[in-house]
Amino acid sequence: MSAVEGSHDILETMGDHEQVYFCTSVFKDAAQHRNRLKRMAENIRRPFDEITDDGTIVYGKTWADPDHFEHLGVPEEYYTEKTDHIELAWWLLEEMVDDGDVPKGEIVEQYPTVEGTVVERTPVVNEGSATADESASAD
């Protein structure tokens, strides 16, 4: 605790100096964690993954047939096949849903860790088809 005892005197003396910055340990830990996530994301990212300012990875996910992507002429670097879904560039997913090439999907944001904890899922649906379905059911 001796280091803490003198810290207030130093802060009062140096606190107004233009080149002295006070940074709490909580703020420093958060900044270091964010920088660590960014480095991890850069190391594991796929060509179509986007890295956020917080160091998370964003991509699109849909349940379309992989042959459909080949038929549409989507370059292989923009998507990857998984067991039960396709992961692709989030902006490409939005375009494909808007154009009616795939019925739905979701934009996924996750940590770049082994567990890949998902931070957020945002559904992507064709606004036109939802409106048409609602109109048909209203009749």
C-alpha positions in Angstrom: 0.0 0.0 0.0 3.0 2.3 0.2 2.8 3.0 -3.5 -0.8 4.1 -3.1 0.0 6.5 -0.2 2.2 8.8 -2.3 0.1 8.7 -5.5 -2.3 11.4 -4.5 0.5 13.9 -3.8 2.0 13.1 -7.2 -1.4 13.4 -8.9 -2.0 16.8 -7.3 1.5 18.0 -8.3 1.6 16.6 -11.9 -2.1 16.3 -12.7 -2.3 19.8 -14.4 0.8 19.2 -16.5 -0.1 19.0 -20.2 1.9 15.8 -20.9 0.6 13.8 -17.9 -2.4 11.5 -18.5 -4.2 9.5 -15.8 -5.5 6.1 -16.9 -7.4 3.8 -14.5 -6.5 0.1 -14.5 -10.0 -0.7 -15.6 -9.7 1.5 -18.7 -6.2 0.1 -19.4 -7.5 -3.5 -19.1 -10.3 -2.8 -21.5 -8.0 -1.3 -24.0 -5.5 -4.2 -23.8 -8.4 -6.7 -24.1 -9.7 -4.9 -27.2 -6.2 -4.8 -28.8 -5.7 -8.5 -28.0 -9.0 -9.4 -29.7 -8.0 -7.4 -32.8 -4.7 -9.2 -33.1 -6.5 -12.6 -32.7 -9.1 -11.6 -35.3 -6.4 -10.6 -37.8 -4.7 -14.0 -37.4 -7.8 -16.2 -37.8 -9.9 -14.1 -40.2 -11.2 -15.5 -43.5 -11.1 -13.4 -46.7 -14.8 -12.4 -46.2 -14.7 -11.8 -42.5 -14.9 -8.2 -41.3 -13.2 -7.1 -38.1 -15.0 -4.5 -35.9 -13.3 -1.7 -33.9 -13.9 -3.9 -30.8 -12.0 -6.9 -32.4 -15.0 -9.1 -33.1 -15.6 -10.8 -36.4 -18.7 -10.2 -38.5 -19.9 -12.5 -41.3 -23.2 -13.8 -42.8 -24.8 -17.1 -42.3 -27.5 -18.8 -44.5 -28.9 -22.3 -44.9 -28.9 -22.5 -48.8 -27.6 -25.3 -50.8 -23.9 -24.9 -51.6 -24.6 -25.9 -55.3 -26.8 -22.8 -55.5 -23.8 -20.6 -54.8 -21.8 -22.3 -57.5 -24.7 -22.0 -59.9 -25.0 -18.2 -59.1 -21.2 -17.8 -59.8 -20.3 -16.6 -56.3 -16.4 -16.8 -56.0 -15.2 -19.4 -53.5 -13.3 -16.8 -51.5 -16.6 -15.1 -50.5 -18.1 -18.1 -48.7 -17.3 -21.4 -46.9 -19.4 -24.5 -46.5 -20.2 -25.8 -43.0 -22.0 -29.0 -42.0 -25.5 -27.5 -42.0 -25.1 -23.9 -43.3 -23.0 -21.5 -45.4 -20.9 -18.7 -44.0 -20.2 -15.8 -46.3 -19.5 -12.1 -46.4 -22.3 -10.2 -44.5 -22.8 -7.7 -47.3 -23.1 -10.4 -49.9 -25.8 -12.1 -47.8 -27.7 -8.9 -47.6 -27.5 -8.5 -51.4 -28.5 -12.1 -52.0 -31.5 -11.9 -49.7 -32.6 -8.6 -51.3 -32.3 -10.1 -54.8 -34.2 -13.2 -53.7 -31.2 -15.6 -54.3 -31.5 -16.9 -50.8 -34.7 -16.7 -48.6 -33.1 -15.6 -45.3 -30.0 -15.5 -43.2 -28.4 -13.8 -40.3 -25.4 -11.5 -39.7 -23.3 -13.0 -36.9 -20.8 -11.1 -34.7 -18.5 -13.3 -32.6 -15.4 -13.2 -30.5 -12.2 -14.5 -32.3 -11.6 -17.2 -29.8 -11.6 -21.0 -29.8 -15.2 -21.0 -28.4 -16.3 -18.3 -30.9 -18.8 -16.9 -28.4 -21.5 -15.1 -30.4 -22.1 -11.5 -29.4 -25.0 -10.7 -31.7 -27.2 -12.3 -34.4 -29.2 -10.0 -36.7 -31.8 -11.7 -38.9 -31.8 -10.8 -42.6 -35.0 -11.3 -44.5 -36.3 -10.0 -47.8 -38.5 -7.0 -46.9 -40.5 -7.4 -50.2 -41.4 -11.0 -49.6 -42.4 -10.3 -46.0 -44.7 -7.6 -47.1 -46.2 -9.8 -49.8 -46.8 -12.6 -47.3 -48.5 -10.2 -44.9 -50.7 -8.8 -47.7 -51.8 -12.3 -48.8 -52.7 -13.3 -45.3 -54.7 -10.1 -44.8 -57.0 -10.9 -47.8 
